[in-house]
């Protein structure tokens, strides 16, 4: 996973966890740390924290993360090599 994509994941996770469990939840704090620092251990810490959650809560969080990442048009377009901002033709 690229550094930029990792950051996008952690930002989406941070928002999802904050929405569901609150911004002061340990998982939200780990996600914010991952978004701010290029630390591979953040992935391990996130996995450990997710494993502690009830299945339904974990699924709801990951559903929100997926939705946020799948609908982030700016991030998606930024990953396409031939996509450049252009002025309108007319």
N, CA, C and O atoms as CSV, one atom per row, in Angstrom:
chain,resi,resn,atom,element,x,y,z
A,1,UNK,N,N,0.845,-1.160,0.000
A,1,UNK,CA,C,0.000,0.000,0.000
A,1,UNK,C,C,0.900,1.235,0.000
A,1,UNK,O,O,1.856,1.313,0.771
A,2,UNK,N,N,0.593,2.181,-0.856
A,2,UNK,CA,C,1.397,3.396,-0.919
A,2,UNK,C,C,1.162,4.258,0.323
A,2,UNK,O,O,0.165,4.100,1.028
A,3,UNK,N,N,2.076,5.148,0.568
A,3,UNK,CA,C,1.962,6.030,1.723
A,3,UNK,C,C,0.695,6.873,1.643
A,3,UNK,O,O,0.003,7.060,2.645
A,4,UNK,N,N,0.391,7.381,0.448
A,4,UNK,CA,C,-0.800,8.206,0.262
A,4,UNK,C,C,-2.081,7.397,0.503
A,4,UNK,O,O,-3.020,7.888,1.130
A,5,UNK,N,N,-2.114,6.170,0.008
A,5,UNK,CA,C,-3.277,5.312,0.203
A,5,UNK,C,C,-3.406,4.899,1.666
A,5,UNK,O,O,-4.516,4.793,2.186
A,6,UNK,N,N,-2.280,4.668,2.326
A,6,UNK,CA,C,-2.305,4.353,3.751
A,6,UNK,C,C,-2.916,5.506,4.536
A,6,UNK,O,O,-3.738,5.298,5.428
A,7,UNK,N,N,-2.508,6.716,4.196
A,7,UNK,CA,C,-3.052,7.893,4.876
A,7,UNK,C,C,-4.545,7.994,4.637
A,7,UNK,O,O,-5.305,8.279,5.563
A,8,UNK,N,N,-4.973,7.762,3.405
A,8,UNK,CA,C,-6.397,7.817,3.077
A,8,UNK,C,C,-7.174,6.794,3.916
A,8,UNK,O,O,-8.257,7.095,4.419
A,9,UNK,N,N,-6.621,5.594,4.063
A,9,UNK,CA,C,-7.268,4.557,4.874
A,9,UNK,C,C,-7.389,5.008,6.329
A,9,UNK,O,O,-8.463,4.913,6.923
A,10,UNK,N,N,-6.295,5.497,6.897
A,10,UNK,CA,C,-6.318,5.897,8.300
A,10,UNK,C,C,-7.242,7.085,8.547
A,10,UNK,O,O,-7.902,7.142,9.584
A,11,UNK,N,N,-7.300,8.024,7.625
A,11,UNK,CA,C,-8.208,9.156,7.767
A,11,UNK,C,C,-9.654,8.660,7.735
A,11,UNK,O,O,-10.472,9.065,8.561
A,12,UNK,N,N,-9.964,7.786,6.781
A,12,UNK,CA,C,-11.319,7.233,6.685
A,12,UNK,C,C,-11.663,6.437,7.944
A,12,UNK,O,O,-12.777,6.536,8.458
A,13,UNK,N,N,-10.723,5.663,8.431
A,13,UNK,CA,C,-10.944,4.884,9.647
A,13,UNK,C,C,-11.167,5.800,10.844
A,13,UNK,O,O,-12.058,5.559,11.658
A,14,UNK,N,N,-10.372,6.832,10.948
A,14,UNK,CA,C,-10.506,7.769,12.053
A,14,UNK,C,C,-11.899,8.403,12.072
A,14,UNK,O,O,-12.522,8.513,13.128
A,15,UNK,N,N,-12.377,8.813,10.913
A,15,UNK,CA,C,-13.705,9.415,10.828
A,15,UNK,C,C,-14.792,8.398,11.180
A,15,UNK,O,O,-15.724,8.711,11.920
A,16,UNK,N,N,-14.668,7.194,10.655
A,16,UNK,CA,C,-15.678,6.159,10.912
A,16,UNK,C,C,-15.742,5.810,12.398
A,16,UNK,O,O,-16.827,5.722,12.973
A,17,UNK,N,N,-14.581,5.612,13.013
A,17,UNK,CA,C,-14.545,5.261,14.434
A,17,UNK,C,C,-15.069,6.424,15.275
A,17,UNK,O,O,-15.816,6.216,16.231
A,18,UNK,N,N,-14.681,7.630,14.924
A,18,UNK,CA,C,-15.165,8.800,15.666
A,18,UNK,C,C,-16.684,8.916,15.580
A,18,UNK,O,O,-17.341,9.252,16.566
A,19,UNK,N,N,-17.242,8.640,14.404
A,19,UNK,CA,C,-18.694,8.700,14.215
A,19,UNK,C,C,-19.416,7.647,15.055
A,19,UNK,O,O,-20.485,7.911,15.605
A,20,UNK,N,N,-18.831,6.461,15.150
A,20,UNK,CA,C,-19.508,5.346,15.811
A,20,UNK,C,C,-19.159,5.234,17.293
A,20,UNK,O,O,-20.039,5.019,18.127
A,21,UNK,N,N,-17.889,5.379,17.617
A,21,UNK,CA,C,-17.444,5.146,18.996
A,21,UNK,C,C,-16.981,6.396,19.727
A,21,UNK,O,O,-16.778,6.366,20.941
A,22,UNK,N,N,-16.813,7.483,19.009
A,22,UNK,CA,C,-16.350,8.720,19.615
A,22,UNK,C,C,-14.883,8.976,19.334
A,22,UNK,O,O,-14.100,8.041,19.163
A,23,UNK,N,N,-14.516,10.238,19.287
A,23,UNK,CA,C,-13.154,10.647,18.910
A,23,UNK,C,C,-12.103,10.247,19.929
A,23,UNK,O,O,-10.924,10.154,19.589
A,24,UNK,N,N,-12.502,10.009,21.169
A,24,UNK,CA,C,-11.529,9.654,22.204
A,24,UNK,C,C,-11.341,8.148,22.356
A,24,UNK,O,O,-10.602,7.703,23.235
A,25,UNK,N,N,-11.994,7.371,21.520
A,25,UNK,CA,C,-11.818,5.919,21.547
A,25,UNK,C,C,-10.383,5.568,21.163
A,25,UNK,O,O,-9.781,6.249,20.332
A,26,UNK,N,N,-9.832,4.514,21.758
A,26,UNK,CA,C,-8.449,4.120,21.473
A,26,UNK,C,C,-8.210,3.853,19.991
A,26,UNK,O,O,-7.160,4.213,19.457
A,27,UNK,N,N,-9.175,3.226,19.323
A,27,UNK,CA,C,-9.020,2.943,17.901
A,27,UNK,C,C,-8.978,4.240,17.089
A,27,UNK,O,O,-8.211,4.347,16.132
A,28,UNK,N,N,-9.790,5.216,17.464
A,28,UNK,CA,C,-9.758,6.510,16.773
A,28,UNK,C,C,-8.401,7.173,16.947
A,28,UNK,O,O,-7.876,7.776,16.012
A,29,UNK,N,N,-7.835,7.064,18.140
A,29,UNK,CA,C,-6.515,7.648,18.398
A,29,UNK,C,C,-5.434,6.956,17.570
A,29,UNK,O,O,-4.555,7.617,17.018
A,30,UNK,N,N,-5.496,5.632,17.483
A,30,UNK,CA,C,-4.519,4.886,16.676
A,30,UNK,C,C,-4.661,5.260,15.202
A,30,UNK,O,O,-3.662,5.416,14.501
A,31,UNK,N,N,-5.889,5.404,14.736
A,31,UNK,CA,C,-6.124,5.773,13.336
A,31,UNK,C,C,-5.577,7.168,13.044
A,31,UNK,O,O,-4.961,7.391,12.002
A,32,UNK,N,N,-5.800,8.099,13.959
A,32,UNK,CA,C,-5.246,9.456,13.765
A,32,UNK,C,C,-3.719,9.408,13.747
A,32,UNK,O,O,-3.083,10.087,12.940
A,33,UNK,N,N,-3.136,8.609,14.634
A,33,UNK,CA,C,-1.679,8.453,14.647
A,33,UNK,C,C,-1.199,7.905,13.304
A,33,UNK,O,O,-0.207,8.391,12.759
A,34,UNK,N,N,-1.886,6.910,12.768
A,34,UNK,CA,C,-1.514,6.332,11.477
A,34,UNK,C,C,-1.622,7.328,10.339
A,34,UNK,O,O,-0.820,7.298,9.406
A,35,UNK,N,N,-2.614,8.216,10.409
A,35,UNK,CA,C,-2.794,9.224,9.365
A,35,UNK,C,C,-1.706,10.287,9.420
A,35,UNK,O,O,-1.347,10.872,8.398
A,36,UNK,N,N,-1.184,10.533,10.615
A,36,UNK,CA,C,-0.192,11.591,10.787
A,36,UNK,C,C,1.246,11.104,10.681
A,36,UNK,O,O,2.156,11.903,10.462
A,37,UNK,N,N,1.458,9.805,10.834
A,37,UNK,CA,C,2.814,9.247,10.856
A,37,UNK,C,C,2.912,8.048,9.915
A,37,UNK,O,O,1.988,7.239,9.829
A,38,UNK,N,N,3.993,7.945,9.241
A,38,UNK,CA,C,4.215,6.807,8.347
A,38,UNK,C,C,4.793,5.643,9.169
A,38,UNK,O,O,5.953,5.266,9.006
A,39,UNK,N,N,3.970,5.096,10.041
A,39,UNK,CA,C,4.417,4.039,10.940
A,39,UNK,C,C,3.724,2.724,10.587
A,39,UNK,O,O,2.518,2.595,10.802
A,40,UNK,N,N,4.452,1.748,10.053
A,40,UNK,CA,C,3.845,0.459,9.703
A,40,UNK,C,C,3.203,-0.247,10.902
A,40,UNK,O,O,2.284,-1.047,10.730
A,41,UNK,N,N,3.678,0.042,12.099
A,41,UNK,CA,C,3.106,-0.592,13.285
A,41,UNK,C,C,1.673,-0.121,13.539
A,41,UNK,O,O,0.928,-0.773,14.271
A,42,UNK,N,N,1.292,0.983,12.954
A,42,UNK,CA,C,-0.076,1.468,13.131
A,42,UNK,C,C,-1.077,0.458,12.570
A,42,UNK,O,O,-2.163,0.293,13.125
A,43,UNK,N,N,-0.721,-0.218,11.474
A,43,UNK,CA,C,-1.606,-1.239,10.914
A,43,UNK,C,C,-1.823,-2.374,11.907
A,43,UNK,O,O,-2.945,-2.852,12.075
A,44,UNK,N,N,-0.761,-2.800,12.558
A,44,UNK,CA,C,-0.860,-3.862,13.551
A,44,UNK,C,C,-1.712,-3.416,14.729
A,44,UNK,O,O,-2.551,-4.167,15.225
A,45,UNK,N,N,-1.489,-2.202,15.164
A,45,UNK,CA,C,-2.271,-1.668,16.289
A,45,UNK,C,C,-3.744,-1.558,15.924
A,45,UNK,O,O,-4.608,-1.841,16.755
A,46,UNK,N,N,-4.045,-1.149,14.691
A,46,UNK,CA,C,-5.427,-1.061,14.233
A,46,UNK,C,C,-6.058,-2.449,14.206
A,46,UNK,O,O,-7.186,-2.627,14.666
A,47,UNK,N,N,-5.345,-3.423,13.675
A,47,UNK,CA,C,-5.883,-4.785,13.626
A,47,UNK,C,C,-6.175,-5.308,15.027
A,47,UNK,O,O,-7.205,-5.942,15.255
A,48,UNK,N,N,-5.275,-5.047,15.959
A,48,UNK,CA,C,-5.477,-5.485,17.343
A,48,UNK,C,C,-6.709,-4.825,17.952
A,48,UNK,O,O,-7.507,-5.485,18.617
A,49,UNK,N,N,-6.862,-3.530,17.725
A,49,UNK,CA,C,-8.013,-2.800,18.270
A,49,UNK,C,C,-9.324,-3.253,17.620
A,49,UNK,O,O,-10.341,-3.391,18.299
A,50,UNK,N,N,-9.295,-3.483,16.299
A,50,UNK,CA,C,-10.503,-3.957,15.612
A,50,UNK,C,C,-10.922,-5.333,16.121
A,50,UNK,O,O,-12.116,-5.607,16.247
A,51,UNK,N,N,-9.963,-6.190,16.412
A,51,UNK,CA,C,-10.259,-7.546,16.885
A,51,UNK,C,C,-10.967,-7.541,18.239
A,51,UNK,O,O,-11.669,-8.496,18.573
A,52,UNK,N,N,-10.792,-6.481,19.017
A,52,UNK,CA,C,-11.423,-6.387,20.335
A,52,UNK,C,C,-12.887,-5.963,20.266
A,52,UNK,O,O,-13.624,-6.106,21.242
A,53,UNK,N,N,-13.307,-5.445,19.121
A,53,UNK,CA,C,-14.672,-4.937,18.978
A,53,UNK,C,C,-15.668,-6.065,18.706
A,53,UNK,O,O,-15.303,-7.101,18.150
A,54,UNK,N,N,-16.920,-5.859,19.100
A,54,UNK,CA,C,-17.965,-6.808,18.705
A,54,UNK,C,C,-18.067,-6.845,17.173
A,54,UNK,O,O,-17.823,-5.844,16.501
A,55,UNK,N,N,-18.424,-7.995,16.645
A,55,UNK,CA,C,-18.482,-8.176,15.184
A,55,UNK,C,C,-19.316,-7.101,14.494
A,55,UNK,O,O,-18.895,-6.546,13.479
A,56,UNK,N,N,-20.485,-6.807,15.032
A,56,UNK,CA,C,-21.377,-5.834,14.387
A,56,UNK,C,C,-20.744,-4.440,14.346
A,56,UNK,O,O,-20.841,-3.741,13.338
A,57,UNK,N,N,-20.110,-4.047,15.421
A,57,UNK,CA,C,-19.457,-2.739,15.468
A,57,UNK,C,C,-18.312,-2.677,14.464
A,57,UNK,O,O,-18.180,-1.698,13.728
A,58,UNK,N,N,-17.488,-3.717,14.432
A,58,UNK,CA,C,-16.362,-3.767,13.492
A,58,UNK,C,C,-16.867,-3.693,12.056
A,58,UNK,O,O,-16.308,-2.962,11.238
A,59,UNK,N,N,-17.921,-4.444,11.746
A,59,UNK,CA,C,-18.467,-4.436,10.390
A,59,UNK,C,C,-19.013,-3.058,10.015
A,59,UNK,O,O,-18.832,-2.603,8.886
A,60,UNK,N,N,-19.674,-2.402,10.956
A,60,UNK,CA,C,-20.201,-1.057,10.685
A,60,UNK,C,C,-19.067,-0.063,10.427
A,60,UNK,O,O,-19.164,0.777,9.533
A,61,UNK,N,N,-18.006,-0.162,11.203
A,61,UNK,CA,C,-16.854,0.728,11.003
A,61,UNK,C,C,-16.225,0.478,9.639
A,61,UNK,O,O,-15.973,1.420,8.887
A,62,UNK,N,N,-15.972,-0.777,9.320
A,62,UNK,CA,C,-15.328,-1.089,8.040
A,62,UNK,C,C,-16.226,-0.753,6.859
A,62,UNK,O,O,-15.732,-0.401,5.788
A,63,UNK,N,N,-17.539,-0.858,7.038
A,63,UNK,CA,C,-18.477,-0.461,5.981
A,63,UNK,C,C,-18.341,1.040,5.702
A,63,UNK,O,O,-18.309,1.465,4.548
A,64,UNK,N,N,-18.261,1.837,6.777
A,64,UNK,CA,C,-18.086,3.283,6.599
A,64,UNK,C,C,-16.740,3.621,5.962
A,64,UNK,O,O,-16.652,4.517,5.122
A,65,UNK,N,N,-15.689,2.900,6.366
A,65,UNK,CA,C,-14.365,3.131,5.773
A,65,UNK,C,C,-14.418,2.854,4.275
A,65,UNK,O,O,-13.928,3.648,3.472
A,66,UNK,N,N,-15.012,1.732,3.907
A,66,UNK,CA,C,-15.109,1.371,2.487
A,66,UNK,C,C,-15.905,2.414,1.715
A,66,UNK,O,O,-15.505,2.832,0.629
A,67,UNK,N,N,-17.029,2.831,2.278
A,67,UNK,CA,C,-17.861,3.828,1.589
A,67,UNK,C,C,-17.094,5.125,1.391
A,67,UNK,O,O,-17.128,5.716,0.311
A,68,UNK,N,N,-16.406,5.564,2.432
A,68,UNK,CA,C,-15.656,6.819,2.341
A,68,UNK,C,C,-14.551,6.723,1.287
A,68,UNK,O,O,-14.370,7.643,0.490
A,69,UNK,N,N,-13.820,5.621,1.283
A,69,UNK,CA,C,-12.717,5.474,0.329
A,69,UNK,C,C,-13.242,5.292,-1.101
A,69,UNK,O,O,-12.646,5.798,-2.052
A,70,UNK,N,N,-14.351,4.574,-1.248
A,70,UNK,CA,C,-14.898,4.310,-2.580
A,70,UNK,C,C,-15.549,5.530,-3.208
A,70,UNK,O,O,-15.714,5.593,-4.426
A,71,UNK,N,N,-15.921,6.500,-2.379
A,71,UNK,CA,C,-16.605,7.680,-2.912
A,71,UNK,C,C,-15.748,8.942,-2.844
A,71,UNK,O,O,-16.242,10.038,-3.110
A,72,UNK,N,N,-14.497,8.802,-2.497
A,72,UNK,CA,C,-13.583,9.944,-2.442
A,72,UNK,C,C,-13.060,10.206,-3.859
A,72,UNK,O,O,-12.001,9.714,-4.248
A,73,UNK,N,N,-13.819,10.982,-4.607
A,73,UNK,CA,C,-13.516,11.207,-6.024
A,73,UNK,C,C,-12.129,11.817,-6.213
A,73,UNK,O,O,-11.406,11.434,-7.133
A,74,UNK,N,N,-11.763,12.739,-5.372
A,74,UNK,CA,C,-10.452,13.377,-5.490
A,74,UNK,C,C,-9.325,12.354,-5.359
A,74,UNK,O,O,-8.363,12.387,-6.126
A,75,UNK,N,N,-9.441,11.460,-4.404
A,75,UNK,CA,C,-8.410,10.437,-4.214
A,75,UNK,C,C,-8.398,9.441,-5.366
A,75,UNK,O,O,-7.335,9.016,-5.817
A,76,UNK,N,N,-9.582,9.074,-5.837
A,76,UNK,CA,C,-9.673,8.120,-6.943
A,76,UNK,C,C,-9.039,8.713,-8.198
A,76,UNK,O,O,-8.232,8.051,-8.851
A,77,UNK,N,N,-9.389,9.939,-8.539
A,77,UNK,CA,C,-8.840,10.586,-9.731
A,77,UNK,C,C,-7.336,10.806,-9.596
A,77,UNK,O,O,-6.602,10.737,-10.581
A,78,UNK,N,N,-6.890,11.068,-8.394
A,78,UNK,CA,C,-5.464,11.261,-8.167
A,78,UNK,C,C,-4.650,10.014,-8.425
A,78,UNK,O,O,-3.448,10.098,-8.677
A,79,UNK,N,N,-5.296,8.844,-8.366
A,79,UNK,CA,C,-4.598,7.579,-8.600
A,79,UNK,C,C,-4.529,7.209,-10.089
A,79,UNK,O,O,-3.753,6.334,-10.476
A,80,UNK,N,N,-5.316,7.854,-10.897
A,80,UNK,CA,C,-5.314,7.563,-12.328
A,80,UNK,C,C,-4.193,8.345,-12.996
A,80,UNK,O,O,-4.156,9.573,-12.920
A,81,UNK,N,N,-3.300,7.651,-13.635
A,81,UNK,CA,C,-2.114,8.297,-14.195
A,81,UNK,C,C,-2.429,9.279,-15.312
A,81,UNK,O,O,-1.685,10.238,-15.515
A,82,UNK,N,N,-3.510,9.060,-16.034
A,82,UNK,CA,C,-3.812,9.944,-17.158
A,82,UNK,C,C,-4.859,11.002,-16.804
A,82,UNK,O,O,-5.380,11.668,-17.698
A,83,UNK,N,N,-5.172,11.166,-15.527
A,83,UNK,CA,C,-6.162,12.143,-15.115
A,83,UNK,C,C,-5.470,13.388,-14.594
A,83,UNK,O,O,-4.770,13.355,-13.582
A,84,UNK,N,N,-5.675,14.457,-15.286
A,84,UNK,CA,C,-5.108,15.737,-14.883
A,84,UNK,C,C,-6.229,16.779,-14.859
A,84,UNK,O,O,-7.118,16.745,-15.711
A,85,UNK,N,N,-6.200,17.680,-13.919
A,85,UNK,CA,C,-7.212,18.740,-13.921
A,85,UNK,C,C,-7.137,19.543,-15.217
A,85,UNK,O,O,-6.053,19.934,-15.649
A,86,UNK,N,N,-8.270,19.782,-15.821
A,86,UNK,CA,C,-8.302,20.518,-17.088
A,86,UNK,C,C,-9.327,21.631,-17.016
A,86,UNK,O,O,-10.296,21.566,-16.260
A,87,UNK,N,N,-9.093,22.638,-17.809
A,87,UNK,CA,C,-10.084,23.694,-17.938
A,87,UNK,C,C,-11.217,23.167,-18.817
A,87,UNK,O,O,-11.018,22.285,-19.653
A,88,UNK,N,N,-12.384,23.716,-18.614
A,88,UNK,CA,C,-13.514,23.305,-19.451
A,88,UNK,C,C,-13.275,23.732,-20.892
A,88,UNK,O,O,-12.682,24.781,-21.143
A,89,UNK,N,N,-13.729,22.933,-21.822
A,89,UNK,CA,C,-13.521,23.191,-23.244
A,89,UNK,C,C,-14.324,24.384,-23.730
A,89,UNK,O,O,-13.914,25.053,-24.678
A,90,UNK,N,N,-15.439,24.660,-23.112
A,90,UNK,CA,C,-16.268,25.754,-23.640
A,90,UNK,C,C,-16.186,26.983,-22.836
A,90,UNK,O,O,-16.830,27.980,-23.164
